[in-house]
Amino acid sequence: MGISPLYQGDTLPALQATILDDSNNPLDLTGLTLTNFSVVIKNLYTGQVLTGAGFWTVGPDPTKGVVTYSWNAADTATAGAGSNSGAVDWGRFSP
């Protein structure tokens, strides 16, 4: 993931990341769905923390570990510098 500025109300560009194992190899995400992923956004000016309202997609080739988060306007409704972090709930899947 690189640094890409978003401005209040922006929904593009989408956030794309590659999920890697401890050896920096892409994880096979076959079988995971958007419900396995979450994003938390923190406004660094106000301290407000919110759960992302956008949605995740896996692929197009899930074996390469690539996921994309498509922003919702609610994610960027408040002006200010922010940071975000993503998480994967592996559930019955084992990375």
C-alpha positions as CSV (number, residue, x, y, z in Angstrom):
1,M,0.0,0.0,0.0
2,G,1.3,3.4,-0.9
3,I,0.3,6.8,0.3
4,S,-2.5,8.3,-1.7
5,P,-4.2,11.5,-0.7
6,L,-8.0,11.4,-0.3
7,Y,-10.0,14.5,0.2
8,Q,-13.3,15.0,1.9
9,G,-16.0,13.1,0.0
10,D,-13.6,11.2,-2.2
11,T,-14.3,7.6,-3.0
12,L,-11.5,7.1,-5.5
13,P,-8.9,5.8,-5.8
14,A,-9.7,2.4,-4.2
15,L,-7.3,1.1,-1.6
16,Q,-5.5,-2.0,-2.9
17,A,-3.3,-4.3,-0.8
18,T,-1.5,-7.6,-1.1
19,I,-1.9,-9.9,1.9
20,L,1.5,-11.5,2.6
21,D,2.7,-14.3,4.9
22,D,5.7,-14.0,7.3
23,S,8.1,-14.6,4.4
24,N,6.5,-11.8,2.2
25,N,4.8,-14.3,-0.1
26,P,1.2,-13.6,-1.2
27,L,-1.4,-15.6,0.6
28,D,-4.0,-17.6,-1.2
29,L,-7.3,-16.0,-0.4
30,T,-9.4,-18.5,-2.2
31,G,-12.7,-18.9,-0.4
32,L,-12.5,-15.7,1.5
33,T,-15.3,-13.2,1.0
34,L,-15.9,-9.5,1.8
35,T,-17.2,-10.4,5.3
36,N,-13.7,-11.6,6.2
37,F,-12.2,-8.1,5.9
38,S,-12.6,-4.9,7.8
39,V,-11.0,-1.4,7.8
40,V,-10.7,1.1,10.6
41,I,-10.2,4.7,9.8
42,K,-8.9,7.2,12.4
43,N,-9.1,11.0,11.9
44,L,-5.7,12.2,13.2
45,Y,-7.1,15.7,14.0
46,T,-10.1,14.8,16.0
47,G,-9.2,11.3,17.1
48,Q,-12.5,10.0,15.8
49,V,-12.4,6.3,14.9
50,L,-14.9,4.7,12.6
51,T,-15.4,1.4,10.9
52,G,-15.2,1.6,7.1
53,A,-18.6,1.6,5.3
54,G,-17.2,0.6,1.9
55,F,-16.7,-2.9,0.6
56,W,-13.9,-5.4,-0.1
57,T,-13.3,-7.5,-3.1
58,V,-10.8,-10.3,-3.5
59,G,-9.0,-11.0,-6.8
60,P,-9.3,-11.1,-9.7
61,D,-6.9,-14.0,-8.9
62,P,-7.3,-14.9,-5.2
63,T,-4.1,-17.0,-5.2
64,K,-2.1,-13.7,-5.5
65,G,-3.4,-12.3,-2.2
66,V,-4.7,-9.0,-3.7
67,V,-7.7,-7.3,-2.0
68,T,-9.3,-4.0,-2.9
69,Y,-11.3,-1.7,-0.5
70,S,-13.8,0.6,-2.3
71,W,-14.4,3.7,-0.2
72,N,-17.9,4.8,0.8
73,A,-18.6,8.6,1.0
74,A,-19.2,8.2,4.7
75,D,-15.5,7.0,5.1
76,T,-14.3,10.4,3.9
77,A,-17.1,12.7,5.1
78,T,-15.0,14.4,7.8
79,A,-12.0,16.6,6.7
80,G,-8.6,15.9,8.3
81,A,-5.5,13.8,8.1
82,G,-6.3,10.2,8.7
83,S,-4.8,6.7,9.0
84,N,-6.4,3.4,8.2
85,S,-5.7,-0.2,9.1
86,G,-7.2,-3.3,7.7
87,A,-7.8,-6.7,9.3
88,V,-8.6,-10.2,8.0
89,D,-10.8,-12.6,10.0
90,W,-9.5,-16.0,8.9
91,G,-12.4,-17.8,10.5
92,R,-12.3,-21.4,9.3
93,F,-9.6,-20.6,6.8
94,S,-5.9,-21.0,7.6
95,P,-3.4,-18.7,6.0
